[in-house]
Amino acid sequence: MTPRRTPSLGVPVFFAVTLSLSAYFTFAAVQGDFGIFRRAEFKVEGDRLERELSEIQSEVTRMENLTLRMSDGYLDIDLLDQQARDVLGLVRGDEIVVN
């Protein structure tokens, strides 16, 4: 009579551990802190910040232009007149105010 051989638990345990680790690392690669979805979020946020930076830079350029036009070395009379009207509410004698 040949001795009966019992099935080894090593092979199923090995495959279960391997499958578990593969699932964990796949999940981490897709949804983890440095995963694919997080990278896409960073890309969208970076694009939004670049657009905001561009808008702020154009606003700064506009303000620098206005500042130059109101400086001592270069005075734009039309801009000064516009600012006096807007800020101080000044009106010339030959104008009529309509509210």
C-alpha positions in Angstrom: 0.0 0.0 0.0 1.3 3.4 -0.9 1.2 6.1 1.6 -1.6 8.7 1.0 -0.3 12.1 0.2 -2.2 15.1 1.7 -2.5 18.2 -0.5 -0.1 21.0 0.5 -1.5 24.3 1.6 1.6 26.2 0.4 0.4 26.5 -3.2 -3.1 28.0 -2.5 -1.6 30.3 0.2 1.1 31.5 -2.3 -1.5 32.3 -4.9 -3.8 34.0 -2.4 -1.0 36.2 -1.2 0.2 37.0 -4.7 -3.3 37.8 -5.8 -3.9 40.0 -2.7 -0.6 41.9 -3.3 -1.3 42.4 -7.0 -4.8 43.8 -6.2 -3.4 46.1 -3.6 -0.6 47.5 -5.8 -3.0 47.9 -8.7 -5.4 49.8 -6.5 -2.6 52.0 -5.2 -1.4 52.7 -8.8 -4.8 53.8 -9.8 -6.3 55.5 -6.8 -3.4 56.1 -4.4 -1.7 59.4 -3.4 0.5 59.2 -6.5 -1.9 57.2 -8.7 -3.4 57.9 -12.1 -6.5 59.7 -10.8 -4.4 61.9 -8.6 -2.2 62.8 -11.5 -5.2 63.8 -13.5 -6.4 66.0 -10.7 -3.0 67.7 -10.5 -3.0 68.3 -14.2 -6.5 70.0 -14.1 -5.5 72.1 -11.1 -2.2 73.1 -12.8 -4.1 74.2 -15.9 -6.6 76.2 -13.8 -3.7 77.9 -11.9 -2.0 78.8 -15.2 -5.1 80.5 -16.5 -5.5 82.4 -13.2 -1.8 83.4 -13.4 -2.3 84.7 -17.0 -5.4 86.7 -15.9 -3.5 88.2 -13.0 -0.5 89.0 -15.2 -2.7 90.9 -17.7 -4.3 92.8 -14.8 -0.9 93.7 -13.5 0.2 94.9 -16.9 -2.9 97.0 -17.2 -2.3 98.6 -13.8 1.3 99.3 -14.6 0.2 101.1 -17.8 -2.3 103.2 -15.8 0.3 103.9 -13.1 2.8 105.1 -15.8 0.2 107.3 -17.4 -0.5 109.0 -14.0 3.2 109.4 -13.1 5.1 112.6 -12.8 7.2 111.9 -16.0 4.2 111.2 -18.2 0.8 112.6 -17.4 -2.2 111.6 -19.5 -4.7 114.4 -19.2 -7.6 112.3 -20.5 -6.9 109.6 -17.9 -6.6 112.2 -15.2 -10.0 113.7 -16.2 -11.6 110.3 -16.2 -10.2 109.4 -12.8 -11.4 112.8 -11.3 -14.9 112.2 -12.7 -15.1 108.6 -11.4 -13.5 109.0 -8.0 -14.4 112.6 -7.1 -17.6 112.9 -9.0 -16.5 116.2 -10.7 -18.4 117.7 -13.6 -17.5 120.6 -15.9 -19.6 123.7 -15.9 -20.9 123.1 -19.4 -22.1 119.5 -18.7 -25.5 118.3 -17.6 -25.8 115.4 -15.2 -28.5 112.9 -15.8 -29.3 110.3 -13.2 
